[in-house]
Amino acid sequence: MTPLRFVILFLPPLWLMAHVLGWRGLRWPLRLLAALALVLVSQAHAIDGWLFQSIAGPDMPAWLLMPQLWLYTAMLLLFCCTFFWDTLWLLRRLFRQAAVQTRADFAPDRRRILRRGGALALSLGASAVGMAQGLALPKVRELSLALPDLPPDLAGLRIAHLADLHIGPLTSREWVREVAALTMRLRPDLVCLSGDLSDGRPEYRAADGGSRARAFSELAALRAEYGVFACTGNHEYYSDYPGWMALYARSGIRVLHNEAVLLPRGAARLVLLGLDDRTGGRFGHPVATDVPALLAGLPGRADNACRLVMAHRPNTAMLNAQAGADMQLSGHTHGGQCLGMDRIVAHYNQGLVRGWYRVAGMPLYVSNGAGLWSGYPLRLGVPAEIELITLQRGQATVMPEL
């Protein structure tokens, strides 16, 4: 277990339990009951995995999962509020003489109740708003990418990019239909899906009571002149990988398993390379261990071509840039999901969390994601998105250099 996972699983409930058990304003039976509730809420994912076969996408009805996740995300937000307040209190005590007593140190019970009640209400409210934003339809973000060496015939190529749909227990067939319709209204020449499209097993329940396979089948409406392509993310491997791959194919989505396709446009060619996520190695599937070798035999700039890589994780960008890729599309981070939390996500992804970056000279776009994993379906200030990227020939687009 990684240190971050340990902190996420155990620090919030333990911190809050210390407050609950030490609250003299509550009788012991109520304190113990509140502590037990914290334990149950904090271990929601483990309980779901035990009772409903999957942590990544449990086979449980949305009406049962939604309130559970509301309480879980509210608990995490309450921990953040409490931790922030406790830190301020400790700093005040450290920087003031111990003999100096402030009104807050001796606040009456009513004031403490109001403060704690306010923090609880704020957490529950923010969780409700964040879940509503997390489950909403993605926004369309139209972008231009200028490349000085872009072959002239590739100028104007329109690429629709979707990542992290996470079709699972909180996804309805209607939602997927609307996402596909939004994408098609953009009139893309090419559709790229950069992993984590599904959760759980295809036969598990979706939010509307039908199967996830039925909901996913709405992606068959995606059409483009140069095709609809995908690469795998980590979540594809967690449940019934063969079943999902067969469904992707039936829906008209070609998954590129460490392979490339050449897409001719006039006298130029777009080389599209899809890389399998490294998680596949844990389940006995091949992973891309030698990207330079994959790219070595493919046309490049000297051949009037542009090399576009789809890789789920953005932290593969440095290796891919050094191997000769001209641009990369990624997801995985969900844009950090919440302002503030995005800094933690960036730390674990080499500073790559959302938007444009230039990595070793190569443009990289990290998507906020079109959907959201049901394990933490919260967005605050980081909306879901579908990107339409139009390639242009000209002075390089300005973006952060890494």
N, C-alpha and C positions, 0 to 999 in steps of 0.2 A: 504494500500500500504506500503510495507516494505521500510525502508530508502535506501537500495541498489537499489531497483527498481526506486524509486524517483530520485536518483542521475543519474542512467543510462538514464532515460527518459528526464530529464529536464536540468541537469547541462551542458552537452556538447553543446546543441544548445544555451543556454543562455550565456555561456562563449564566444562562437564564435560570437554570435550576438553583444556582448559588444565590441568585436574587430572591427567587420564590421561597426557598427554604429558610432564608435569613430574614424574611419579612415578618416582623413581629405583629404587624397589624392583621395578619391572617391566622386563624386557628390552625392547629397542626393537621387535622383531617383535610382541610382545604389546601394547605401547602402540599401535602403528599399527593392529593388528587391532581393538582396543577403540575407537579413534577412528573407524575405518570403520564399525563397528557402530552407533556413536552417530549418524553421518551417515544411515545407512539407516533407523534407527528414527525419527529426528527428521523425516524427509521421507516418512513413511508415507502421508500424505494425497496428496501429489503423485504418488507411485508408484501408489497405488490409482486416482487419476484417469486416469493414463496407461494402465494395464493393464486397468482395469475400468470405463471410460467415465464415471465420476462420482466427484466428491469428496464431494458431499452424501450420496450413498447408493449406493456402488459395487456392481456386480453380481458379488459374489464370495461364496463359501460361508462360512457363519458359522464353521466349524471352522478356516478360514484367517484370517479377520478377527479373531477373538477373541484369539489369542495375540499378534498384531501390536499390537492396541490395548492389551493388558495391558502389553507392553513400552513402548509409547509413553507411557501414563499413568504408569507407574513411572518413566520417565525424567524426566517433569515433576516428580514428587514428589521424586525424588532431587536434582534441581536446587534445589528449595525447601529441602531439608535442607542441601545444600552451601552455598547462598547464605546461609542463616541462620548456619551455623557460621563461614563466612568473615567475615561481618559482625561476629560476636562476637570473632573473633580479631583483626580490624583495630581494633575499639574498644579491646580490651585493650592492644594495642600503642601506640595513640595516648595512652591515659590512664596508661600506666606509663612509667617512664624506660626509654630504650632499653637502658641498661646492665643493667637487671634482667632476668634470664632466668628464665622459669618452667619448671616441669617439662613443660608442654604443648609449649613451644617446642622442647624437646630430647627429646620422647617417643621411645622406641625404636621401631624399625620394626614390632614386633609390636603395640604399642599403636595405631599408625596403621592397620595392617591391620585390627585389630578394630573401630576406629572407622568406617573406610570400609566394611568388610563389614557392620557393623551398620546403617549408613545404607542400604546397598543392600538388605539383607534387609527393613528396615522399609518401604522404598519398594515393593518387590515385594509384600509382604504387604498393605500399605494399598491398593495398586492392585487386588489380587484381591478384597479386601473391598468396596472402593468400586464395582467393576464388578458384583459380586453384588447390592449394594444398588441400583445404577442400573438393573439389568435385572429387578428384582423387580416384583411387582404393586403398583400404587399403593395407598396407604392412603385411607380415606374420612375426610374432614374435614367435619363438620356445623357450619354457621355460621348465625347469625341477623343480619339487617341491619334495624335500626329506622330508619324515616324519618318525621319529624314530619308531612310533607305527603302521605304515601302515601294514595291513595284507599282507603277502607275495604274495598272489594271485592277489592283486591289483597293484603290481609293474609292471610298463610298460604300464599301462592304459593311453591312449591318449585322451585328452579332448580338443575339439575345442570350443573356447569361442568367441562369437560375442555379442557386445552390441551396442545400439544406432544406428541402421541402419537408422532410421528416413526416411522410404520410403515415399516420399511426392512430392511436386511440382518440385523439382530439381533432382529427381531420375528417371532414365530411366530403362526400362525393361532390356536392355543390361547390364547396370551396375549391377543390381541384379543378372543377369545370371552369370556374371564374378565373383562376390563375392561368389556365391554358388560353382562355379567351383574351385576357389582358395581353398575354404574350403575342398572340396572333394579330391583335390590333396594331402591333408595332411593325408589322410587315418585315420580319427579319429575313436575311438571306441564309443565316446559319443559326442553329440553336445549340448551345452548349450547356450541359447539366453537370456541374462539378461535384457530384457525390452527396451522400446522405439523403437520398431521395425517399427512403422508407424505413420503418421501424416495426419490430415484431415479425409475425409471420403473415403471408398474404391472406390466409383464411381468418385471421383474427378480426375482431370487431373494429369498425371505424366509428366516428362520432355519431353518425346517423343510424347506427345499428346494422348496416350492411357490412360486407367484408371490405378489408383494405384493398384487396385485389380489385374489387368493383370500383372503389374510389380512385385507385391508381390508373385504371383503364381510361379515365378521362384525359390522361396525358397523350392518348393516341391522337387527339385533335391537333397536337403540335405538328406543324409542317413548315418546311423551308426548302428553298431551291437546292441548297447544298447539303441538306440533311439535318437530322437531330441526333446528337452524339452525347455520350456521358462517360465519366470515369467513376470508379468506385470511391466511396468514402469509408470511414471506419464503421458506420452503422450498417452498411450492407451486409457485413460479415457476421453480425451478432445473432441473426435468426433466419434460418432457411435461405442461405445464400443461393443455392441452385434454383429454388422456387422463384425468388425475386428476379434472378437473371433471365429466366424463361419468360416471366411476365414483362420485363423491360423489352425483350425482343418482340413479343406479341403486340406491344404498344407502339412499335415502330421506332424504338430507341436503340441505337447501336452503341454498345458499351465497348470502349477501346481499352483492351487489357494490355498495357505496355506496348501499344502498337500505334501506328500512324496511318492516316489516310491523306491522299493528295487530292486537293480540290481545285481543279483548273478554273480560272476566270480570265478570259481573254488569253493573252500570252503569258500570264503569270499563274502561279500556283500558291494556294494556302496549304501549308503542311500542318495538319492538326494531329497532335500527339496526346494520347490519354494515358495517364499513369495510374496503376492500381495503388490503393492506399496500403501503407505498411502493415496495417492491422491484419491484412490477409495472411501474412506470414505466420501469425499465431494459430491460424486455422488450416494450415497446410496448403495455402494458395500461393502462387508465385508473386513476387514483388519486384519492382524495378530496382535492381541493384547496380546497374551500369547504364545510367542515362546517357553519358557521352557515346557509348557504343550504339545505343538506340538512335541517337541523332546523327551519328557519323555518316551513315549511309543515306541520309535524306537530303533532298535539295535545300540549298541555303540562299543567301542573298546573291551570291555569284551566279546562281541559276535562275534568277528572277523569281524567287520564292520568299515567303515569310513563314517562320516557324512559330506556331502557337501551341503552347502546352496547357492542357487541363490537368491540374493536380489538386486534390482536395485540400491538402494542408499547405498553407502559405510558406511554412518554414522550409519547404523544398526549393524555394526560389533561387537561393544562392547557387546551389548545385546545378540547377537547370540553366541558369544564366551562364555559368562557367562552361557548361556543356555546349552552348551555342544556341539556346532558345532566344527568340526575338521578343516574346511576350508570354505572360502566364495569367490564367484565370483560376482563382481559388475561392474556397469558402471556409468551412470548419469553425471559425471563430464566432459566427453569428453577430459580428460587429461589436462583440463585448456585451450585447443585450441591454445593459444598463449603464448610464453615465456613472463613472466611478469604478464600477466593476470592470469596465473595459481596460483600465490600467493593469489590472491583475491578469486579464486574458492576454494583453499585449506582452507582459513579462514572460509568459510561457510560450509565446509564439514569435520570439526574436523581434519583438516590437511591432509586429505586423498584425493589425487588428481590423481595420476597415479602410476602404478607399484605395487610392493610387499610391504606389511606392515605386521607386526606381532602385532595383537591387542589382548591383554590379553592372549597371548600365541598362538592365532589362526592365521594361515596364511590367508591373504586377498589379492586378486588381484583386482586392479581397472583399468579397461580398458580405453585406449584412445578413444574407440569407433570405429566401422567400418565405420560409416557414420557421418552425421552432420545435425543438425536442420536447416531448411531453414531460420529461423529468424536471424541467425548470422553465415553464412556459411564460416567461416574464420579459417584457421590454419596457424600458423607461428612457425615453429620449433617443432610442436607437431603432428606428422603424425598419420593418422588413422591406425588402426591395427586389425588384426585377431590373436588371440593367440592360439597356440597349446601347451597345458600344459601336460607334461608326468610325472606321479606319480612315485616316486622312494622310496624305503625303505632304510634309512640310516640316517647319521647325518643331523640334521635339516638345511635346507637352510637358509643362513644368509640373514636377511632383517631388515629394520628399525623397532625398537620396539616402540609401542605406548601403 
